[in-house]
Amino acid sequence: MTDNEQAITDDQRQRAKLIWDHHQMHHEVRPVDVAIGLGSHDLGVPAFCAELYRAGLFPSLVFSGGSNPTAPERFPRGEAVHFREHALALGVPADAVLLEPSATNTGQNITLSREVLAAAGIMPKTVLLVSMPYMERRAYSTARKVWPEVDVICASAPLEFDDYLKTIGDEQLVVHQLVGDLQRVIEYPRLGFAIEQDVPEDVQAAYGSLIRDGFTSRLLTP
């Protein structure tokens, strides 16, 4: 861990884990008509998509995402393009993968992927959204708002919080992301972007205290 990739305190870790647990929907993964891999900075998403495809859980897969706004250098040709290449390298056949290379937010991930699927003649009734672990709840609440007629299941690589911190290698970055995603879960329904989600009091308290600790880089600007 470098000087720019600093550790968090034990107390911050406990508070962040409360938010981590809340972000996960704990849906039972089952066969669906199609999966959508949501763009991010995390190659765990296409890797898990490939694992679920090989398990026979869906016949078609869309990777969605343009340039990553916070780290464009990570996937210079866009998230979806790099995710597709990673999945193909892991054995997913090219004819099973559709590409949506333009989305810049979660709402666009879902609405533009829906358009890509429709253009391919695929009208799913069940959709699996594969995301980073702390993005599940936001993905679910967004999908229920913009695509309410489908049955949505959310999934992510089955990692414990501490294991995910090690995978990313930058503990503070993960906490900034956790806080930012929870703010979106709270605020987006008021903006018409998502359905309302209950946030327990202990999660709200952890959220507020981490903001006071300075984990604010992913918060929405006024």
Backbone bond lengths (Angstrom), bond angles and torsions (degrees), N, CA, C in turn:
res aa  C-N    CA-C-N  psi(-1)  N-CA   C-N-CA  omega(-1)  CA-C   N-CA-C  phi
1 M - - - 1.467 - - 1.533 108.45 -
2 T 1.309 117.99 122.57 1.451 122.52 -176.38 1.517 110.44 -82.88
3 D 1.360 115.47 175.66 1.458 119.90 177.81 1.520 111.49 -61.12
4 N 1.343 117.02 -30.82 1.463 120.91 179.81 1.524 112.31 -84.39
5 E 1.332 116.59 -5.44 1.453 121.71 -179.08 1.528 107.65 -121.98
6 Q 1.320 115.42 71.12 1.443 121.27 -169.36 1.520 111.73 -84.23
7 A 1.331 113.92 153.92 1.454 120.89 177.67 1.522 110.03 -77.11
8 I 1.313 116.03 162.19 1.455 122.76 174.09 1.528 108.47 -103.46
9 T 1.329 117.22 161.56 1.458 120.55 178.87 1.521 109.84 -76.09
10 D 1.326 116.21 164.68 1.466 120.30 178.47 1.525 111.12 -60.80
11 D 1.334 116.60 -38.79 1.462 120.00 179.59 1.528 110.90 -66.77
12 Q 1.311 117.11 -41.99 1.460 119.93 176.83 1.522 111.11 -64.05
13 R 1.321 116.20 -37.10 1.461 120.59 178.53 1.529 110.55 -61.74
14 Q 1.314 117.34 -42.88 1.463 120.86 179.91 1.524 111.37 -64.08
15 R 1.335 115.57 -43.52 1.465 118.92 179.36 1.528 111.21 -67.43
16 A 1.330 116.41 -39.89 1.463 119.84 179.13 1.527 111.05 -65.12
17 K 1.329 116.74 -34.99 1.469 119.12 -179.77 1.529 111.23 -66.79
18 L 1.328 117.51 -34.34 1.466 119.57 174.35 1.527 110.95 -57.45
19 I 1.318 115.68 -44.17 1.463 119.78 179.88 1.523 109.98 -69.41
20 W 1.328 117.45 -41.86 1.470 122.61 176.59 1.522 110.63 -54.04
21 D 1.323 116.75 -48.64 1.472 120.75 -178.97 1.527 110.93 -62.98
22 H 1.318 116.98 -38.29 1.470 119.95 -179.61 1.523 111.26 -67.87
23 H 1.306 117.49 -35.47 1.461 120.47 -178.26 1.530 112.15 -64.95
24 Q 1.293 118.69 -25.13 1.459 120.98 -175.79 1.529 110.45 -87.36
25 M 1.334 115.57 135.60 1.460 121.39 -174.68 1.527 113.13 -87.69
26 H 1.322 117.20 -19.43 1.471 122.24 179.50 1.528 111.86 57.96
27 H 1.337 116.20 38.03 1.454 120.49 175.73 1.530 110.19 -73.46
28 E 1.315 115.76 148.19 1.467 120.58 173.02 1.523 108.43 -79.63
29 V 1.311 116.21 120.94 1.462 120.44 179.57 1.523 109.05 -76.93
30 R 1.320 116.09 129.32 1.462 122.91 -178.91 1.518 108.98 -144.29
31 P 1.333 118.17 168.48 1.475 119.92 179.88 1.528 111.87 -58.51
32 V 1.335 115.20 139.19 1.462 122.51 -178.80 1.522 108.88 -135.96
33 D 1.332 115.18 171.21 1.465 119.95 179.61 1.519 112.43 -73.88
34 V 1.327 116.53 -35.00 1.463 120.52 -177.08 1.526 109.57 -158.45
35 A 1.321 116.23 155.12 1.472 121.76 174.02 1.521 109.20 -119.15
36 I 1.324 115.02 150.53 1.460 121.75 174.35 1.519 107.76 -124.53
37 G 1.323 115.90 120.71 1.454 121.16 175.10 1.516 109.09 -90.76
38 L 1.328 116.96 113.89 1.456 121.85 -174.25 1.528 110.87 -81.94
39 G 1.319 115.64 130.05 1.448 121.38 -177.40 1.518 112.85 -60.31
40 S 1.329 115.82 148.29 1.465 122.75 -178.60 1.520 107.97 -171.37
41 H 1.332 115.58 -170.80 1.470 120.13 176.69 1.514 112.12 -91.27
42 D 1.342 118.27 5.55 1.457 123.01 -165.74 1.527 111.17 -114.55
43 L 1.344 117.71 111.50 1.462 121.45 177.54 1.526 112.64 -70.35
44 G 1.331 117.07 -3.75 1.453 119.27 171.62 1.513 112.45 -63.44
45 V 1.335 117.06 -24.78 1.467 120.47 179.64 1.525 111.46 -66.35
46 P 1.357 120.12 -56.56 1.457 117.94 178.29 1.523 113.34 -65.41
47 A 1.331 117.61 -30.43 1.461 119.58 177.54 1.527 110.87 -63.71
48 F 1.331 117.00 -42.65 1.461 120.09 179.24 1.523 110.54 -70.81
49 C 1.342 117.29 -36.73 1.466 120.23 174.77 1.529 110.46 -57.58
50 A 1.321 116.04 -44.61 1.462 119.90 179.81 1.522 111.03 -62.65
51 E 1.319 116.37 -40.58 1.476 120.31 178.62 1.524 110.74 -61.93
52 L 1.328 116.92 -44.52 1.469 120.41 -178.97 1.525 111.39 -70.08
53 Y 1.329 117.02 -34.48 1.470 119.35 176.45 1.526 109.88 -63.92
54 R 1.317 116.72 -46.80 1.470 120.06 -179.68 1.516 111.61 -62.83
55 A 1.335 116.63 -25.36 1.473 120.67 177.06 1.521 111.74 -79.92
56 G 1.332 117.71 -3.01 1.462 121.70 176.10 1.511 115.14 80.73
57 L 1.337 117.47 25.80 1.462 119.60 -175.21 1.525 113.37 -84.75
58 F 1.319 118.72 -14.69 1.463 121.12 177.46 1.533 108.89 -160.76
59 P 1.342 116.64 151.24 1.464 120.04 -179.84 1.520 114.29 -90.75
60 S 1.332 116.72 -21.21 1.460 121.10 -175.42 1.519 109.96 -135.32
61 L 1.330 114.71 150.52 1.453 121.67 -173.24 1.526 109.11 -142.30
62 V 1.327 116.15 132.39 1.463 121.44 173.94 1.520 108.78 -110.75
63 F 1.332 116.52 131.11 1.452 120.09 167.96 1.520 107.58 -103.23
64 S 1.333 115.33 130.39 1.461 121.17 -173.69 1.514 110.68 -125.63
65 G 1.334 116.11 133.52 1.461 119.91 173.95 1.509 112.79 149.10
66 G 1.322 115.78 134.43 1.459 121.82 174.40 1.517 110.26 -91.71
67 S 1.308 116.69 -142.74 1.459 121.60 179.42 1.519 109.81 -70.74
68 N 1.327 116.73 136.84 1.463 121.00 178.46 1.524 109.05 -70.77
69 P 1.345 118.57 121.56 1.464 120.35 -173.95 1.522 114.29 -67.65
70 T 1.331 117.45 -27.67 1.456 119.76 -177.75 1.524 113.21 -94.96
71 A 1.335 117.47 -20.69 1.471 120.77 179.74 1.527 109.59 -145.84
72 P 1.348 118.05 66.30 1.467 120.44 -176.19 1.520 113.28 -62.04
73 E 1.330 116.36 -23.44 1.458 119.22 -178.90 1.519 112.75 -73.19
74 R 1.352 117.08 -17.93 1.466 119.81 -177.35 1.522 110.99 -69.50
75 F 1.310 116.96 -43.64 1.463 121.61 178.82 1.535 108.01 -128.34
76 P 1.317 117.46 79.25 1.465 120.63 -170.75 1.523 114.59 -62.95
77 R 1.324 118.55 -22.68 1.467 120.69 178.32 1.533 111.91 -98.34
78 G 1.328 116.08 10.52 1.456 121.14 178.30 1.513 112.09 101.64
79 E 1.327 115.18 147.94 1.464 121.17 -175.75 1.521 112.18 -60.00
80 A 1.334 117.40 -48.19 1.458 120.42 -175.40 1.527 111.41 -61.28
81 V 1.319 116.86 -41.10 1.464 120.87 -178.82 1.528 110.41 -62.42
82 H 1.320 116.67 -47.39 1.463 120.55 -179.64 1.528 110.95 -68.28
83 F 1.320 117.62 -38.61 1.467 120.68 178.49 1.528 110.23 -62.30
84 R 1.338 116.58 -43.64 1.466 120.45 179.09 1.530 110.35 -60.31
85 E 1.315 116.69 -45.85 1.457 119.91 -179.71 1.527 111.23 -61.50
86 H 1.318 116.68 -39.79 1.463 120.69 179.54 1.529 110.41 -65.33
87 A 1.326 116.84 -42.37 1.464 120.07 179.15 1.521 111.75 -65.69
88 L 1.330 116.96 -40.52 1.469 119.69 178.11 1.522 110.47 -62.63
89 A 1.344 116.84 -39.46 1.461 120.47 178.55 1.524 111.65 -64.45
90 L 1.339 116.00 -23.22 1.469 120.99 179.57 1.522 112.14 -94.82
91 G 1.331 117.08 9.35 1.456 120.41 170.97 1.503 117.22 103.52
92 V 1.324 118.74 2.29 1.461 120.15 176.18 1.527 108.56 -75.89
93 P 1.335 119.43 127.90 1.470 120.32 -178.41 1.526 111.76 -68.98
94 A 1.323 115.80 145.03 1.462 120.89 -175.73 1.519 112.05 -59.59
95 D 1.338 117.79 -34.23 1.467 119.34 -176.88 1.522 113.15 -74.81
96 A 1.344 117.23 -4.47 1.459 120.55 177.10 1.516 112.31 -95.00
97 V 1.350 116.56 -6.13 1.459 120.71 -171.80 1.522 111.26 -114.79
98 L 1.328 115.56 126.22 1.459 122.64 172.58 1.520 108.91 -105.26
99 L 1.324 115.65 156.13 1.458 120.52 -173.68 1.519 110.34 -122.55
100 E 1.340 115.45 131.49 1.466 122.18 172.85 1.522 105.43 -124.96
101 P 1.348 119.15 98.71 1.452 121.75 -167.90 1.520 115.81 -99.39
102 S 1.337 118.61 16.69 1.461 119.55 -170.84 1.516 115.21 -117.12
103 A 1.315 119.13 -21.00 1.469 121.68 -171.61 1.522 111.67 -61.14
104 T 1.328 115.23 141.11 1.463 121.50 177.15 1.522 112.82 -120.94
105 N 1.331 117.92 0.61 1.462 121.71 175.74 1.519 108.82 -152.19
106 T 1.320 116.36 172.93 1.462 120.40 -173.34 1.522 111.99 -66.47
107 G 1.335 117.22 -39.61 1.454 119.56 177.54 1.514 111.55 -58.93
108 Q 1.334 117.05 -42.79 1.459 120.65 177.70 1.522 111.06 -68.93
109 N 1.338 118.01 -37.22 1.467 119.79 175.03 1.516 110.67 -49.46
110 I 1.317 115.80 -44.61 1.464 120.39 -173.76 1.529 111.55 -81.56
111 T 1.332 117.61 -47.61 1.466 119.30 -176.69 1.529 111.59 -68.52
112 L 1.327 117.85 -40.39 1.464 119.37 179.63 1.525 111.47 -72.21
113 S 1.329 117.68 -34.77 1.468 120.30 175.04 1.528 110.47 -64.30
114 R 1.310 116.16 -38.20 1.464 120.36 176.11 1.531 110.16 -59.21
115 E 1.333 117.28 -41.87 1.462 121.03 178.94 1.527 111.08 -66.26
116 V 1.326 117.17 -40.39 1.466 120.86 177.94 1.527 110.41 -62.23
117 L 1.315 116.10 -43.25 1.462 120.28 178.71 1.529 111.00 -63.58
118 A 1.327 116.68 -44.59 1.462 120.27 -179.91 1.523 110.64 -61.25
119 A 1.339 116.87 -40.04 1.461 120.44 179.02 1.525 111.59 -63.87
120 A 1.338 116.34 -27.93 1.466 121.40 177.55 1.524 112.09 -88.61
121 G 1.329 117.31 3.62 1.453 121.63 179.44 1.509 114.60 79.05
122 I 1.330 116.83 19.99 1.470 121.59 -178.76 1.521 108.83 -105.87
123 M 1.326 116.34 118.20 1.462 122.46 179.60 1.528 108.40 -119.54
124 P 1.307 118.20 82.60 1.463 120.72 -171.80 1.526 112.97 -73.25
125 K 1.322 114.13 151.84 1.455 121.28 170.69 1.524 111.18 -103.94
126 T 1.325 115.38 -23.14 1.468 120.58 177.49 1.527 108.76 -127.82
127 V 1.324 116.03 134.67 1.470 121.61 -176.39 1.525 109.27 -132.64
128 L 1.328 115.66 132.98 1.461 121.93 174.26 1.523 108.45 -102.78
129 L 1.324 117.32 120.65 1.455 122.30 175.87 1.527 108.58 -97.71
130 V 1.324 115.98 118.81 1.463 121.09 179.49 1.523 107.70 -106.16
131 S 1.316 116.09 125.00 1.462 121.26 -174.34 1.513 109.99 -141.96
132 M 1.336 115.42 -178.61 1.456 119.91 167.52 1.531 108.42 -64.28
133 P 1.341 117.97 152.84 1.468 119.36 -176.31 1.521 114.33 -55.28
134 Y 1.336 117.76 -38.79 1.461 119.36 -176.51 1.521 113.52 -86.30
135 M 1.329 116.74 8.65 1.456 120.48 179.77 1.530 111.97 -108.08
136 E 1.326 117.46 -1.76 1.465 120.13 -173.98 1.528 112.28 -58.39
137 R 1.324 116.62 -50.34 1.471 118.93 -174.20 1.534 111.10 -65.14
138 R 1.312 116.83 -40.45 1.465 119.01 178.88 1.530 110.42 -65.49
139 A 1.331 116.96 -40.22 1.463 120.14 178.13 1.526 110.62 -62.43
140 Y 1.337 115.63 -43.02 1.465 119.84 -179.28 1.527 111.26 -63.72
141 S 1.325 116.94 -49.05 1.461 119.87 -176.22 1.529 111.19 -66.08
142 T 1.332 116.76 -32.30 1.458 120.09 176.70 1.521 111.24 -69.71
143 A 1.330 116.51 -46.14 1.464 120.38 -179.34 1.520 111.71 -62.37
144 R 1.318 117.19 -39.01 1.469 119.65 179.97 1.528 111.15 -64.92
145 K 1.325 116.33 -25.71 1.463 120.82 178.79 1.519 111.61 -82.16
146 V 1.335 117.57 -47.39 1.467 120.27 -170.67 1.534 113.42 -94.51
147 W 1.334 117.69 -13.90 1.472 120.98 -179.96 1.523 108.85 -142.82
148 P 1.321 117.43 60.22 1.462 120.76 -169.65 1.522 114.45 -68.87
149 E 1.329 117.77 -18.54 1.461 119.47 -174.66 1.527 113.90 -80.50
150 V 1.336 118.34 -9.29 1.459 119.58 178.20 1.528 110.41 -100.33
151 D 1.316 114.46 155.41 1.462 121.54 174.52 1.523 107.31 -86.14
152 V 1.337 117.23 116.86 1.460 122.46 -173.04 1.521 110.57 -104.50
153 I 1.319 115.43 130.72 1.455 122.56 173.01 1.527 107.21 -120.57
154 C 1.314 117.40 137.85 1.457 121.69 179.33 1.522 110.37 -112.53
155 A 1.329 114.96 143.11 1.464 119.91 -179.81 1.517 109.48 -149.79
156 S 1.315 115.00 159.00 1.464 122.10 175.19 1.520 107.49 -153.79
157 A 1.324 115.75 166.05 1.455 119.96 178.73 1.529 109.71 -55.07
158 P 1.337 118.16 131.39 1.469 121.41 -174.24 1.526 112.49 -76.97
159 L 1.331 114.87 78.92 1.459 120.93 -179.35 1.522 110.35 -115.39
160 E 1.317 116.43 140.79 1.458 120.67 169.59 1.531 108.94 -72.59
161 F 1.323 115.75 159.61 1.464 120.61 -175.58 1.527 112.18 -55.93
162 D 1.334 117.37 -49.57 1.458 119.89 -178.12 1.520 111.60 -63.20
163 D 1.332 117.01 -36.27 1.462 120.15 178.07 1.520 110.85 -66.78
164 Y 1.336 116.77 -37.29 1.460 119.53 178.95 1.529 110.49 -66.84
165 L 1.316 116.56 -40.31 1.464 120.17 176.76 1.530 110.74 -57.08
166 K 1.322 116.41 -42.14 1.461 120.28 179.28 1.523 110.80 -67.89
167 T 1.328 116.71 -37.54 1.462 120.78 -179.42 1.520 111.00 -63.30
168 I 1.334 116.60 -43.34 1.461 120.47 -178.92 1.526 110.90 -76.87
169 G 1.328 116.90 -37.51 1.451 120.43 175.55 1.515 115.52 86.73
170 D 1.327 117.06 -1.34 1.463 121.18 -179.65 1.524 107.50 -137.02
171 E 1.323 116.05 96.48 1.463 120.57 -173.03 1.518 112.23 -64.94
172 Q 1.325 116.88 -41.59 1.459 118.91 -179.16 1.528 111.44 -64.48
173 L 1.319 117.31 -39.07 1.463 120.57 177.63 1.520 110.61 -57.86
174 V 1.330 117.07 -44.52 1.461 120.54 -179.24 1.521 110.65 -61.85
175 V 1.331 117.79 -41.74 1.467 120.30 -179.16 1.528 110.32 -66.92
176 H 1.316 117.58 -41.20 1.471 119.81 174.37 1.536 110.21 -55.40
177 Q 1.327 116.66 -42.91 1.466 121.03 -178.90 1.529 111.11 -67.83
178 L 1.323 117.16 -42.34 1.463 121.18 178.43 1.529 110.89 -57.90
179 V 1.319 115.70 -45.87 1.468 120.73 -178.91 1.525 110.08 -65.78
180 G 1.330 117.08 -44.78 1.455 120.16 179.68 1.507 113.26 -62.02
181 D 1.320 116.81 -40.61 1.464 118.89 179.29 1.520 111.76 -67.89
182 L 1.333 117.59 -36.13 1.459 118.78 178.33 1.521 110.60 -67.54
183 Q 1.324 117.43 -37.91 1.463 118.59 176.08 1.532 110.32 -58.11
184 R 1.318 117.31 -40.60 1.459 120.63 179.56 1.522 111.83 -67.41
185 V 1.332 117.15 -38.15 1.471 120.19 174.83 1.526 110.14 -58.86
186 I 1.321 116.68 -39.05 1.465 121.62 -178.13 1.525 111.60 -75.81
187 E 1.330 117.09 -44.89 1.465 121.41 -169.69 1.527 114.41 -88.70
188 Y 1.314 118.08 -32.30 1.465 119.36 -172.57 1.532 114.59 -62.06
189 P 1.345 119.47 -34.38 1.470 117.13 176.42 1.527 112.78 -59.23
190 R 1.325 117.76 -36.71 1.465 121.16 179.27 1.527 111.66 -67.23
191 L 1.322 115.72 -24.84 1.459 120.92 179.76 1.526 112.22 -92.64
192 G 1.329 117.02 -2.40 1.458 121.06 179.44 1.504 114.73 84.61
193 F 1.338 117.92 13.62 1.457 121.54 -176.08 1.525 113.40 -93.18
194 A 1.324 118.25 -16.10 1.464 121.44 -170.90 1.520 109.40 -158.05
195 I 1.338 115.49 166.29 1.456 119.36 174.50 1.524 109.54 -84.23
196 E 1.319 116.13 159.16 1.464 122.51 -179.48 1.527 110.28 -68.74
197 Q 1.333 115.98 141.08 1.456 122.79 175.95 1.532 108.95 -128.28
198 D 1.318 116.07 136.74 1.459 119.85 176.51 1.525 109.75 -72.81
199 V 1.319 116.85 133.07 1.464 121.99 177.13 1.523 107.77 -117.40
200 P 1.333 118.69 111.49 1.465 121.24 -177.60 1.529 112.51 -57.98
201 E 1.337 115.50 156.10 1.465 120.59 -175.38 1.528 112.08 -61.48
202 D 1.334 117.83 -38.52 1.465 118.53 -178.24 1.527 110.90 -68.70
203 V 1.326 116.88 -32.63 1.467 120.36 176.49 1.532 109.88 -69.46
204 Q 1.328 116.91 -41.76 1.463 120.10 177.20 1.528 111.20 -61.84
205 A 1.334 116.23 -39.63 1.461 119.65 179.67 1.529 110.96 -66.20
206 A 1.326 116.98 -42.09 1.464 120.77 177.86 1.521 110.80 -62.69
207 Y 1.303 115.75 -41.12 1.470 122.79 178.43 1.536 110.72 -59.94
208 G 1.324 116.49 -49.87 1.455 120.05 -179.45 1.515 112.72 -62.70
209 S 1.316 116.64 -40.15 1.465 119.36 -177.50 1.526 111.48 -70.83
210 L 1.327 117.86 -34.82 1.463 119.98 177.49 1.527 111.21 -69.94
211 I 1.317 116.61 -33.62 1.467 119.12 173.28 1.533 109.80 -62.64
212 R 1.329 116.33 -43.59 1.468 119.42 178.14 1.523 111.73 -64.12
213 D 1.326 116.87 -26.50 1.463 121.00 176.39 1.528 112.49 -78.17
214 G 1.337 116.46 -5.68 1.455 119.12 175.32 1.515 116.18 102.24
215 F 1.330 117.05 10.71 1.469 119.62 179.70 1.532 108.71 -86.25
216 T 1.314 115.04 75.88 1.475 120.93 -169.26 1.516 113.96 -125.70
217 S 1.318 118.93 2.50 1.464 118.98 -171.76 1.516 113.73 -67.80
218 R 1.332 118.25 -20.47 1.458 120.92 -179.31 1.529 112.32 -104.63
219 L 1.333 117.18 9.21 1.457 119.63 178.15 1.523 109.94 -72.98
220 L 1.335 114.99 149.89 1.454 120.80 175.90 1.516 109.76 -65.35
221 T 1.307 116.96 141.11 1.455 120.43 175.92 1.532 109.30 -87.58
222 P 1.333 117.43 144.40 1.470 120.40 -177.56 1.532 111.44 -59.45
